[in-house]
Amino acid sequence: MSARFRSGQMKLVPFRVASADVITAGDMVFVYSTLDQIKAAEDFTWNTNIATTQAGFVNVFAGIAYTSSAAGETDDVLVDVSSASVYEYP
C-alpha cells in the first residue's frame, strides 16, 4: 500500500535492498537484517495478533520509501526518515 506525500520536511537516507526484494515509492519499510537492508512492510512476518505484530514492527520501522527498487536491482533506496513528514494512505 503506497502513500502519497502531503507536507512537512523530508530527511532522505539511503538504505540497501536485496536484489530479490521489491520496494515501491510510498511503501512503509523496515530494516530486516544485520546488513541494514530494508523490506516493504507487507513482507513483515505476522506474529500471533495485530497488537503483537505492530509492537514488533515499530522496533524495526525505517520510514517511507521515496524511491523504488524492482526485482533484480541492488541500488540503494532513499527512505524518508523524518518525523515531520505527513503521508496519506488510501
For each residue, the residues with C-beta under 8 A, 3 or more apart:
1: 27 42 89 90
2: 24 25 26 27 89
3: 26 27 28 64 87 88 89
4: 26 87 88 89
5: 8 10 26 64 80 85 86 87
6: 86 87 88
7: 85 86
8: 5 82 84 85 86
9: 82 84 85
10: 5 66 80 82 85
11: 80 81 82 85
12: 66 78 79 80 81
13: 63 78 79 81
14: 76 77 78 79
15: 29 31 36 37 38 62 76 77 78 79
16: 35 36 37 38 74 76 77
17: 21 23 37 38 39 69 73 74 75 76 77
18: 21 37 39 74
19: 71 72 73 74
20: 71 72
21: 17 18 37 38 39 40 43 69 71
22: 40 69 70 71
23: 17 27 29 38 39 40 65 67 68 69 77
24: 2 27 40 65 68
25: 2 65 66 67 68
26: 2 3 4 5 64 65 87
27: 1 2 3 23 24 40 41 42 64 65
28: 3 40 41 61 63 64 65
29: 15 23 38 39 40 41 61 62 63 64 65 77 79
30: 38 39 41 44 57 60 61 62
31: 15 36 37 38 60 62
32: 37 38 39 43 60
33: 36 37
34:
35: 16
36: 15 16 31 33
37: 15 16 17 18 21 31 32 33
38: 15 16 17 21 23 29 30 31 32 62 65 77 79
39: 17 18 21 23 29 30 32 43 44
40: 21 22 23 24 27 28 29 43 65
41: 27 28 29 30 44 57
42: 1 27
43: 21 32 39 40
44: 30 39 41 53 56 57 60
45: 53
46: 53
47: 52 53 56
48: 52 53
49: 52 53
50: 53 54
51: 54 55
52: 47 48 49 55 56
53: 44 45 46 47 48 49 50 56 57
54: 50 51 57 58
55: 51 52 58 59
56: 44 47 52 53 59 60
57: 30 41 44 53 54 60 61
58: 54 55 61
59: 55 56
60: 30 31 32 44 56 57
61: 28 29 30 57 58
62: 15 29 30 31 38 79 81
63: 13 28 29 79 80 81 82
64: 3 5 26 27 28 29 79 80 85 87
65: 23 24 25 26 27 28 29 38 40 68 77 78 79 80
66: 10 12 25 77 78 79 80
67: 23 25 77 78
68: 23 24 25 65 77
69: 17 21 22 23 73 75 77
70: 22 73
71: 19 20 21 22
72: 19 20
73: 17 19 69 70
74: 16 17 18 19
75: 17 69
76: 14 15 16 17
77: 14 15 16 17 23 29 38 65 66 67 68 69
78: 12 13 14 15 65 66 67
79: 12 13 14 15 29 38 62 63 64 65 66
80: 5 10 11 12 63 64 65 66 85
81: 11 12 13 62 63
82: 8 9 10 11 63 85
83:
84: 8 9
85: 5 7 8 9 10 11 64 80 82
86: 5 6 7 8
87: 3 4 5 6 26 64
88: 3 4 6
89: 1 2 3 4
90: 1
